[in-house]
Amino acid sequence: MVKFQRGFKARANDIALGLRKQAGLAQTAPLDPRDVFQRLSIQIVPLSQFLRACPTGTQALLSNSGRFSAMLLPVGQGKRIVIHNDSHSSRRQVSNLAHELAHVLLVHAAEVVCTGDLSRRADSLVEAEAAYLGGCILVPNEAAYRIAFSGLDSHTAAKSYGVSEEMITYRLRMSGALKRAQRSA
């Protein structure tokens, strides 16, 4: 298990709330990471766009049990793009994009290291930070508390936030909202 630096989880939630404030949204409102990428002028490129130029490699990434999700790729002096697997469900794509957005916001190095099977290798702390912040971007603590205390079921909450039920469950657990709601019941 990866140990975060002291205060990281609170900082991650603050970043997620800051994104909503910049967009003029309520703290509990859904946020689409594509909108943030657009504000940051970072282009999102679907993997399927590479089919014509590189059919074999692209097909391998698309069909490899969906293992390739997304990557942040440097494309010039200070510029980056996000390549994402558009064969995933729309809710999975949103999570993939939130994860890559977290790398940008945490100023993680945009270095791509590929293994022989084209899968990425990265520092486990860096990936854990991106996973945690990505979840906060999609469902900040305040939204998780609202979901837990309102008794909203995970299916309805997932639909409302445009994420998977697994993401809702993850954020309810990680935020502590589920335990707090259970204690107050």
Secondary structure, DSSP 8 states (H G I E B T S, - for coil): -----TTHHHHHHHHHHHHHHHTT--TTS---HHHHHHHTT-EEEEGGGGTTTSHHHHHHHHHSTT---EEEEEEETTEEEEEE-TTS-HHHHHHHHHHHHHHHHTT------B-TTS-B---HHHHHHHHHHHHHHHS-HHHHHHHHHHT--HHHHHHHHTS-HHHHHHHHHHTSHHHHHHHH-
